Amino acid sequence: MADWAPVIIGLVLFVVFSPGLLFQLPGKGRVVEFLNFQTSGISIFVHSLLFFGFMVIFLIAINVHIGSG
């Protein structure tokens, strides 16, 4: 059986934490901006830290598994 949890969780978190797609932290004019489709180097760094943190929480701390078969 294959464990699909890393693939599915990674895909969902990638979409959610893409800078500028749903939100951008920090924004260009404010702390948080929504749906602006722009990004900066610092926001890429912050979003990558958030992505890594949530991946660790879901896959290691909570130990989520999605099996096939």
PDB file of N, CA, C and O in Angstrom, chain B, residues numbered from 101:
ATOM      1  N   MET B 101       0.832  -1.183   0.000  1.00  0.00           N
ATOM      2  CA  MET B 101       0.000   0.000   0.000  1.00  0.00           C
ATOM      3  C   MET B 101       0.876   1.245   0.000  1.00  0.00           C
ATOM      4  O   MET B 101       1.890   1.309   0.694  1.00  0.00           O
ATOM      5  N   ALA B 102       0.476   2.207  -0.771  1.00  0.00           N
ATOM      6  CA  ALA B 102       1.202   3.471  -0.840  1.00  0.00           C
ATOM      7  C   ALA B 102       0.584   4.472   0.124  1.00  0.00           C
ATOM      8  O   ALA B 102      -0.629   4.496   0.328  1.00  0.00           O
ATOM      9  N   ASP B 103       1.432   5.286   0.702  1.00  0.00           N
ATOM     10  CA  ASP B 103       0.972   6.342   1.592  1.00  0.00           C
ATOM     11  C   ASP B 103       0.864   7.634   0.792  1.00  0.00           C
ATOM     12  O   ASP B 103       1.877   8.202   0.384  1.00  0.00           O
ATOM     13  N   TRP B 104      -0.361   8.099   0.568  1.00  0.00           N
ATOM     14  CA  TRP B 104      -0.615   9.277  -0.250  1.00  0.00           C
ATOM     15  C   TRP B 104      -0.677  10.558   0.564  1.00  0.00           C
ATOM     16  O   TRP B 104      -0.855  11.629  -0.016  1.00  0.00           O
ATOM     17  N   ALA B 105      -0.540  10.496   1.870  1.00  0.00           N
ATOM     18  CA  ALA B 105      -0.659  11.688   2.711  1.00  0.00           C
ATOM     19  C   ALA B 105       0.367  12.764   2.361  1.00  0.00           C
ATOM     20  O   ALA B 105      -0.019  13.928   2.249  1.00  0.00           O
ATOM     21  N   PRO B 106       1.657  12.444   2.181  1.00  0.00           N
ATOM     22  CA  PRO B 106       2.601  13.520   1.848  1.00  0.00           C
ATOM     23  C   PRO B 106       2.279  14.213   0.530  1.00  0.00           C
ATOM     24  O   PRO B 106       2.475  15.422   0.400  1.00  0.00           O
ATOM     25  N   VAL B 107       1.794  13.465  -0.435  1.00  0.00           N
ATOM     26  CA  VAL B 107       1.483  14.048  -1.746  1.00  0.00           C
ATOM     27  C   VAL B 107       0.273  14.976  -1.651  1.00  0.00           C
ATOM     28  O   VAL B 107       0.314  16.105  -2.140  1.00  0.00           O
ATOM     29  N   ILE B 108      -0.780  14.512  -1.036  1.00  0.00           N
ATOM     30  CA  ILE B 108      -2.019  15.298  -0.952  1.00  0.00           C
ATOM     31  C   ILE B 108      -1.839  16.507  -0.049  1.00  0.00           C
ATOM     32  O   ILE B 108      -2.249  17.613  -0.401  1.00  0.00           O
ATOM     33  N   ILE B 109      -1.230  16.305   1.108  1.00  0.00           N
ATOM     34  CA  ILE B 109      -1.023  17.418   2.032  1.00  0.00           C
ATOM     35  C   ILE B 109      -0.067  18.438   1.423  1.00  0.00           C
ATOM     36  O   ILE B 109      -0.285  19.642   1.555  1.00  0.00           O
ATOM     37  N   GLY B 110       0.988  17.972   0.761  1.00  0.00           N
ATOM     38  CA  GLY B 110       1.918  18.883   0.112  1.00  0.00           C
ATOM     39  C   GLY B 110       1.264  19.707  -0.983  1.00  0.00           C
ATOM     40  O   GLY B 110       1.535  20.900  -1.112  1.00  0.00           O
ATOM     41  N   LEU B 111       0.400  19.075  -1.776  1.00  0.00           N
ATOM     42  CA  LEU B 111      -0.298  19.785  -2.841  1.00  0.00           C
ATOM     43  C   LEU B 111      -1.227  20.854  -2.284  1.00  0.00           C
ATOM     44  O   LEU B 111      -1.231  21.988  -2.763  1.00  0.00           O
ATOM     45  N   VAL B 112      -2.011  20.498  -1.279  1.00  0.00           N
ATOM     46  CA  VAL B 112      -2.950  21.461  -0.688  1.00  0.00           C
ATOM     47  C   VAL B 112      -2.201  22.617  -0.030  1.00  0.00           C
ATOM     48  O   VAL B 112      -2.575  23.777  -0.203  1.00  0.00           O
ATOM     49  N   LEU B 113      -1.152  22.309   0.718  1.00  0.00           N
ATOM     50  CA  LEU B 113      -0.393  23.369   1.370  1.00  0.00           C
ATOM     51  C   LEU B 113       0.336  24.247   0.361  1.00  0.00           C
ATOM     52  O   LEU B 113       0.481  25.448   0.586  1.00  0.00           O
ATOM     53  N   PHE B 114       0.797  23.671  -0.749  1.00  0.00           N
ATOM     54  CA  PHE B 114       1.458  24.470  -1.786  1.00  0.00           C
ATOM     55  C   PHE B 114       0.499  25.493  -2.372  1.00  0.00           C
ATOM     56  O   PHE B 114       0.878  26.644  -2.588  1.00  0.00           O
ATOM     57  N   VAL B 115      -0.732  25.090  -2.630  1.00  0.00           N
ATOM     58  CA  VAL B 115      -1.723  26.026  -3.175  1.00  0.00           C
ATOM     59  C   VAL B 115      -2.083  27.082  -2.137  1.00  0.00           C
ATOM     60  O   VAL B 115      -2.177  28.266  -2.461  1.00  0.00           O
ATOM     61  N   VAL B 116      -2.284  26.660  -0.894  1.00  0.00           N
ATOM     62  CA  VAL B 116      -2.682  27.608   0.149  1.00  0.00           C
ATOM     63  C   VAL B 116      -1.568  28.602   0.452  1.00  0.00           C
ATOM     64  O   VAL B 116      -1.836  29.787   0.649  1.00  0.00           O
ATOM     65  N   PHE B 117      -0.322  28.137   0.492  1.00  0.00           N
ATOM     66  CA  PHE B 117       0.787  28.998   0.885  1.00  0.00           C
ATOM     67  C   PHE B 117       1.565  29.572  -0.292  1.00  0.00           C
ATOM     68  O   PHE B 117       2.688  30.038  -0.096  1.00  0.00           O
ATOM     69  N   SER B 118       1.022  29.559  -1.501  1.00  0.00           N
ATOM     70  CA  SER B 118       1.666  30.245  -2.617  1.00  0.00           C
ATOM     71  C   SER B 118       1.523  31.750  -2.400  1.00  0.00           C
ATOM     72  O   SER B 118       0.403  32.255  -2.314  1.00  0.00           O
ATOM     73  N   PRO B 119       2.646  32.477  -2.310  1.00  0.00           N
ATOM     74  CA  PRO B 119       2.553  33.914  -2.002  1.00  0.00           C
ATOM     75  C   PRO B 119       1.779  34.671  -3.073  1.00  0.00           C
ATOM     76  O   PRO B 119       2.080  34.565  -4.262  1.00  0.00           O
ATOM     77  N   GLY B 120       0.791  35.427  -2.644  1.00  0.00           N
ATOM     78  CA  GLY B 120       0.013  36.257  -3.550  1.00  0.00           C
ATOM     79  C   GLY B 120      -1.212  35.586  -4.120  1.00  0.00           C
ATOM     80  O   GLY B 120      -2.085  36.273  -4.651  1.00  0.00           O
ATOM     81  N   LEU B 121      -1.315  34.260  -4.032  1.00  0.00           N
ATOM     82  CA  LEU B 121      -2.482  33.588  -4.604  1.00  0.00           C
ATOM     83  C   LEU B 121      -3.715  33.812  -3.729  1.00  0.00           C
ATOM     84  O   LEU B 121      -4.708  34.363  -4.205  1.00  0.00           O
ATOM     85  N   LEU B 122      -3.675  33.402  -2.482  1.00  0.00           N
ATOM     86  CA  LEU B 122      -4.776  33.657  -1.554  1.00  0.00           C
ATOM     87  C   LEU B 122      -4.457  34.826  -0.628  1.00  0.00           C
ATOM     88  O   LEU B 122      -5.303  35.685  -0.379  1.00  0.00           O
ATOM     89  N   PHE B 123      -3.227  34.846  -0.123  1.00  0.00           N
ATOM     90  CA  PHE B 123      -2.794  35.939   0.734  1.00  0.00           C
ATOM     91  C   PHE B 123      -1.282  36.096   0.610  1.00  0.00           C
ATOM     92  O   PHE B 123      -0.588  35.188   0.154  1.00  0.00           O
ATOM     93  N   GLN B 124      -0.785  37.255   1.020  1.00  0.00           N
ATOM     94  CA  GLN B 124       0.646  37.501   1.023  1.00  0.00           C
ATOM     95  C   GLN B 124       1.035  38.059   2.379  1.00  0.00           C
ATOM     96  O   GLN B 124       0.457  39.036   2.854  1.00  0.00           O
ATOM     97  N   LEU B 125       2.019  37.428   2.992  1.00  0.00           N
ATOM     98  CA  LEU B 125       2.469  37.824   4.323  1.00  0.00           C
ATOM     99  C   LEU B 125       3.971  38.002   4.287  1.00  0.00           C
ATOM    100  O   LEU B 125       4.629  36.984   4.073  1.00  0.00           O
ATOM    101  N   PRO B 126       4.584  39.102   4.459  1.00  0.00           N
ATOM    102  CA  PRO B 126       4.054  40.466   4.574  1.00  0.00           C
ATOM    103  C   PRO B 126       3.713  41.037   3.206  1.00  0.00           C
ATOM    104  O   PRO B 126       4.345  40.705   2.203  1.00  0.00           O
ATOM    105  N   GLY B 127       2.724  41.883   3.182  1.00  0.00           N
ATOM    106  CA  GLY B 127       2.312  42.501   1.932  1.00  0.00           C
ATOM    107  C   GLY B 127       3.184  43.692   1.585  1.00  0.00           C
ATOM    108  O   GLY B 127       4.068  44.068   2.355  1.00  0.00           O
ATOM    109  N   LYS B 128       2.939  44.279   0.440  1.00  0.00           N
ATOM    110  CA  LYS B 128       3.734  45.435   0.017  1.00  0.00           C
ATOM    111  C   LYS B 128       3.311  46.703   0.755  1.00  0.00           C
ATOM    112  O   LYS B 128       4.157  47.530   1.093  1.00  0.00           O
ATOM    113  N   GLY B 129       2.023  46.863   1.006  1.00  0.00           N
ATOM    114  CA  GLY B 129       1.544  48.063   1.691  1.00  0.00           C
ATOM    115  C   GLY B 129       1.051  47.799   3.098  1.00  0.00           C
ATOM    116  O   GLY B 129       1.075  48.697   3.940  1.00  0.00           O
ATOM    117  N   ARG B 130       0.609  46.596   3.364  1.00  0.00           N
ATOM    118  CA  ARG B 130       0.083  46.215   4.669  1.00  0.00           C
ATOM    119  C   ARG B 130       0.758  44.942   5.134  1.00  0.00           C
ATOM    120  O   ARG B 130       1.550  44.346   4.404  1.00  0.00           O
ATOM    121  N   VAL B 131       0.445  44.529   6.338  1.00  0.00           N
ATOM    122  CA  VAL B 131       1.044  43.302   6.865  1.00  0.00           C
ATOM    123  C   VAL B 131       0.544  42.093   6.090  1.00  0.00           C
ATOM    124  O   VAL B 131       1.336  41.235   5.702  1.00  0.00           O
ATOM    125  N   VAL B 132      -0.760  42.016   5.862  1.00  0.00           N
ATOM    126  CA  VAL B 132      -1.354  40.915   5.104  1.00  0.00           C
ATOM    127  C   VAL B 132      -2.184  41.504   3.978  1.00  0.00           C
ATOM    128  O   VAL B 132      -3.019  42.378   4.207  1.00  0.00           O
ATOM    129  N   GLU B 133      -1.955  41.025   2.762  1.00  0.00           N
ATOM    130  CA  GLU B 133      -2.765  41.426   1.617  1.00  0.00           C
ATOM    131  C   GLU B 133      -3.391  40.182   1.013  1.00  0.00           C
ATOM    132  O   GLU B 133      -2.778  39.115   1.001  1.00  0.00           O
ATOM    133  N   PHE B 134      -4.608  40.317   0.514  1.00  0.00           N
ATOM    134  CA  PHE B 134      -5.347  39.194  -0.033  1.00  0.00           C
ATOM    135  C   PHE B 134      -5.522  39.348  -1.540  1.00  0.00           C
ATOM    136  O   PHE B 134      -5.842  40.430  -2.031  1.00  0.00           O
ATOM    137  N   LEU B 135      -5.305  38.241  -2.274  1.00  0.00           N
ATOM    138  CA  LEU B 135      -5.565  38.144  -3.708  1.00  0.00           C
ATOM    139  C   LEU B 135      -4.902  39.260  -4.512  1.00  0.00           C
ATOM    140  O   LEU B 135      -5.564  39.885  -5.341  1.00  0.00           O
ATOM    141  N   ASN B 136      -3.611  39.528  -4.289  1.00  0.00           N
ATOM    142  CA  ASN B 136      -2.962  40.587  -5.037  1.00  0.00           C
ATOM    143  C   ASN B 136      -2.097  40.063  -6.181  1.00  0.00           C
ATOM    144  O   ASN B 136      -1.682  40.856  -7.026  1.00  0.00           O
ATOM    145  N   PHE B 137      -1.810  38.772  -6.244  1.00  0.00           N
ATOM    146  CA  PHE B 137      -1.047  38.120  -7.312  1.00  0.00           C
ATOM    147  C   PHE B 137       0.334  38.739  -7.514  1.00  0.00           C
ATOM    148  O   PHE B 137       0.869  38.719  -8.623  1.00  0.00           O
ATOM    149  N   GLN B 138       0.906  39.283  -6.457  1.00  0.00           N
ATOM    150  CA  GLN B 138       2.266  39.807  -6.486  1.00  0.00           C
ATOM    151  C   GLN B 138       3.038  39.148  -5.359  1.00  0.00           C
ATOM    152  O   GLN B 138       2.443  38.584  -4.440  1.00  0.00           O
ATOM    153  N   THR B 139       4.363  39.216  -5.424  1.00  0.00           N
ATOM    154  CA  THR B 139       5.169  38.591  -4.389  1.00  0.00           C
ATOM    155  C   THR B 139       6.479  39.345  -4.230  1.00  0.00           C
ATOM    156  O   THR B 139       6.827  40.188  -5.057  1.00  0.00           O
ATOM    157  N   SER B 140       7.188  39.041  -3.182  1.00  0.00           N
ATOM    158  CA  SER B 140       8.505  39.615  -2.938  1.00  0.00           C
ATOM    159  C   SER B 140       9.391  38.531  -2.337  1.00  0.00           C
ATOM    160  O   SER B 140       8.906  37.455  -1.986  1.00  0.00           O
ATOM    161  N   GLY B 141      10.658  38.803  -2.221  1.00  0.00           N
ATOM    162  CA  GLY B 141      11.587  37.815  -1.685  1.00  0.00           C
ATOM    163  C   GLY B 141      11.293  37.452  -0.249  1.00  0.00           C
ATOM    164  O   GLY B 141      11.360  36.279   0.120  1.00  0.00           O
ATOM    165  N   ILE B 142      10.968  38.443   0.572  1.00  0.00           N
ATOM    166  CA  ILE B 142      10.681  38.167   1.981  1.00  0.00           C
ATOM    167  C   ILE B 142       9.386  37.374   2.139  1.00  0.00           C
ATOM    168  O   ILE B 142       9.287  36.530   3.029  1.00  0.00           O
ATOM    169  N   SER B 143       8.392  37.635   1.287  1.00  0.00           N
ATOM    170  CA  SER B 143       7.141  36.867   1.388  1.00  0.00           C
ATOM    171  C   SER B 143       7.350  35.422   0.932  1.00  0.00           C
ATOM    172  O   SER B 143       6.714  34.512   1.465  1.00  0.00           O
ATOM    173  N   ILE B 144       8.227  35.201  -0.042  1.00  0.00           N
ATOM    174  CA  ILE B 144       8.551  33.829  -0.442  1.00  0.00           C
ATOM    175  C   ILE B 144       9.209  33.097   0.713  1.00  0.00           C
ATOM    176  O   ILE B 144       8.890  31.937   0.971  1.00  0.00           O
ATOM    177  N   PHE B 145      10.121  33.758   1.410  1.00  0.00           N
ATOM    178  CA  PHE B 145      10.791  33.149   2.557  1.00  0.00           C
ATOM    179  C   PHE B 145       9.805  32.828   3.683  1.00  0.00           C
ATOM    180  O   PHE B 145       9.851  31.739   4.254  1.00  0.00           O
ATOM    181  N   VAL B 146       8.912  33.772   4.005  1.00  0.00           N
ATOM    182  CA  VAL B 146       7.928  33.559   5.075  1.00  0.00           C
ATOM    183  C   VAL B 146       6.971  32.426   4.708  1.00  0.00           C
ATOM    184  O   VAL B 146       6.659  31.587   5.553  1.00  0.00           O
ATOM    185  N   HIS B 147       6.507  32.391   3.470  1.00  0.00           N
ATOM    186  CA  HIS B 147       5.582  31.347   3.049  1.00  0.00           C
ATOM    187  C   HIS B 147       6.256  29.978   2.994  1.00  0.00           C
ATOM    188  O   HIS B 147       5.610  28.965   3.261  1.00  0.00           O
ATOM    189  N   SER B 148       7.541  29.933   2.653  1.00  0.00           N
ATOM    190  CA  SER B 148       8.245  28.644   2.660  1.00  0.00           C
ATOM    191  C   SER B 148       8.437  28.137   4.085  1.00  0.00           C
ATOM    192  O   SER B 148       8.370  26.930   4.319  1.00  0.00           O
ATOM    193  N   LEU B 149       8.674  29.030   5.038  1.00  0.00           N
ATOM    194  CA  LEU B 149       8.745  28.611   6.438  1.00  0.00           C
ATOM    195  C   LEU B 149       7.397  28.092   6.930  1.00  0.00           C
ATOM    196  O   LEU B 149       7.338  27.094   7.648  1.00  0.00           O
ATOM    197  N   LEU B 150       6.319  28.767   6.547  1.00  0.00           N
ATOM    198  CA  LEU B 150       4.978  28.302   6.922  1.00  0.00           C
ATOM    199  C   LEU B 150       4.685  26.937   6.305  1.00  0.00           C
ATOM    200  O   LEU B 150       4.145  26.056   6.974  1.00  0.00           O
ATOM    201  N   PHE B 151       5.038  26.760   5.029  1.00  0.00           N
ATOM    202  CA  PHE B 151       4.828  25.483   4.350  1.00  0.00           C
ATOM    203  C   PHE B 151       5.582  24.368   5.065  1.00  0.00           C
ATOM    204  O   PHE B 151       5.009  23.316   5.349  1.00  0.00           O
ATOM    205  N   PHE B 152       6.868  24.590   5.359  1.00  0.00           N
ATOM    206  CA  PHE B 152       7.673  23.586   6.037  1.00  0.00           C
ATOM    207  C   PHE B 152       7.115  23.264   7.419  1.00  0.00           C
ATOM    208  O   PHE B 152       7.048  22.099   7.809  1.00  0.00           O
ATOM    209  N   GLY B 153       6.715  24.294   8.155  1.00  0.00           N
ATOM    210  CA  GLY B 153       6.161  24.081   9.495  1.00  0.00           C
ATOM    211  C   GLY B 153       4.896  23.246   9.486  1.00  0.00           C
ATOM    212  O   GLY B 153       4.745  22.334  10.298  1.00  0.00           O
ATOM    213  N   PHE B 154       3.988  23.550   8.573  1.00  0.00           N
ATOM    214  CA  PHE B 154       2.747  22.791   8.511  1.00  0.00           C
ATOM    215  C   PHE B 154       2.965  21.369   7.990  1.00  0.00           C
ATOM    216  O   PHE B 154       2.273  20.446   8.420  1.00  0.00           O
ATOM    217  N   MET B 155       3.925  21.178   7.060  1.00  0.00           N
ATOM    218  CA  MET B 155       4.250  19.820   6.612  1.00  0.00           C
ATOM    219  C   MET B 155       4.776  18.983   7.770  1.00  0.00           C
ATOM    220  O   MET B 155       4.401  17.820   7.922  1.00  0.00           O
ATOM    221  N   VAL B 156       5.642  19.570   8.583  1.00  0.00           N
ATOM    222  CA  VAL B 156       6.178  18.855   9.743  1.00  0.00           C
ATOM    223  C   VAL B 156       5.069  18.525  10.729  1.00  0.00           C
ATOM    224  O   VAL B 156       5.030  17.421  11.272  1.00  0.00           O
ATOM    225  N   ILE B 157       4.169  19.470  10.966  1.00  0.00           N
ATOM    226  CA  ILE B 157       3.077  19.228  11.905  1.00  0.00           C
ATOM    227  C   ILE B 157       2.193  18.089  11.418  1.00  0.00           C
ATOM    228  O   ILE B 157       1.881  17.183  12.191  1.00  0.00           O
ATOM    229  N   PHE B 158       1.788  18.115  10.164  1.00  0.00           N
ATOM    230  CA  PHE B 158       0.868  17.100   9.661  1.00  0.00           C
ATOM    231  C   PHE B 158       1.522  15.737   9.496  1.00  0.00           C
ATOM    232  O   PHE B 158       0.902  14.722   9.814  1.00  0.00           O
ATOM    233  N   LEU B 159       2.758  15.684   9.006  1.00  0.00           N
ATOM    234  CA  LEU B 159       3.363  14.398   8.681  1.00  0.00           C
ATOM    235  C   LEU B 159       4.129  13.774   9.838  1.00  0.00           C
ATOM    236  O   LEU B 159       4.168  12.548   9.947  1.00  0.00           O
ATOM    237  N   ILE B 160       4.730  14.567  10.691  1.00  0.00           N
ATOM    238  CA  ILE B 160       5.530  13.998  11.773  1.00  0.00           C
ATOM    239  C   ILE B 160       4.795  14.070  13.107  1.00  0.00           C
ATOM    240  O   ILE B 160       4.691  13.060  13.802  1.00  0.00           O
ATOM    241  N   ALA B 161       4.285  15.239  13.477  1.00  0.00           N
ATOM    242  CA  ALA B 161       3.659  15.389  14.788  1.00  0.00           C
ATOM    243  C   ALA B 161       2.311  14.677  14.868  1.00  0.00           C
ATOM    244  O   ALA B 161       2.048  13.960  15.835  1.00  0.00           O
ATOM    245  N   ILE B 162       1.457  14.865  13.866  1.00  0.00           N
ATOM    246  CA  ILE B 162       0.122  14.242  13.887  1.00  0.00           C
ATOM    247  C   ILE B 162       0.173  12.845  13.269  1.00  0.00           C
ATOM    248  O   ILE B 162      -0.658  11.995  13.590  1.00  0.00           O
ATOM    249  N   ASN B 163       1.150  12.603  12.376  1.00  0.00           N
ATOM    250  CA  ASN B 163       1.348  11.298  11.743  1.00  0.00           C
ATOM    251  C   ASN B 163       0.135  10.882  10.894  1.00  0.00           C
ATOM    252  O   ASN B 163      -0.437   9.809  11.089  1.00  0.00           O
ATOM    253  N   VAL B 164      -0.237  11.750   9.956  1.00  0.00           N
ATOM    254  CA  VAL B 164      -1.356  11.503   9.062  1.00  0.00           C
ATOM    255  C   VAL B 164      -0.957  10.487   8.001  1.00  0.00           C
ATOM    256  O   VAL B 164       0.123  10.586   7.418  1.00  0.00           O
ATOM    257  N   HIS B 165      -1.832   9.503   7.746  1.00  0.00           N
ATOM    258  CA  HIS B 165      -1.612   8.509   6.695  1.00  0.00           C
ATOM    259  C   HIS B 165      -2.881   8.368   5.861  1.00  0.00           C
ATOM    260  O   HIS B 165      -3.985   8.313   6.402  1.00  0.00           O
ATOM    261  N   ILE B 166      -2.718   8.311   4.557  1.00  0.00           N
ATOM    262  CA  ILE B 166      -3.822   8.049   3.630  1.00  0.00           C
ATOM    263  C   ILE B 166      -3.395   6.895   2.768  1.00  0.00           C
ATOM    264  O   ILE B 166      -2.535   7.051   1.901  1.00  0.00           O
ATOM    265  N   GLY B 167      -3.983   5.732   2.990  1.00  0.00           N
ATOM    266  CA  GLY B 167      -3.583   4.537   2.260  1.00  0.00           C
ATOM    267  C   GLY B 167      -4.467   4.268   1.064  1.00  0.00           C
ATOM    268  O   GLY B 167      -5.629   4.672   1.023  1.00  0.00           O
ATOM    269  N   SER B 168      -3.898   3.579   0.090  1.00  0.00           N
ATOM    270  CA  SER B 168      -4.683   3.173  -1.079  1.00  0.00           C
ATOM    271  C   SER B 168      -4.748   1.656  -1.106  1.00  0.00           C
ATOM    272  O   SER B 168      -3.762   0.970  -0.836  1.00  0.00           O
ATOM    273  N   GLY B 169      -5.887   1.164  -1.425  1.00  0.00           N
ATOM    274  CA  GLY B 169      -6.012  -0.268  -1.558  1.00  0.00           C
ATOM    275  C   GLY B 169      -6.872  -0.818  -0.524  1.00  0.00           C
ATOM    276  O   GLY B 169      -7.092  -2.028  -0.483  1.00  0.00           O
TER     277      GLY B 169
END
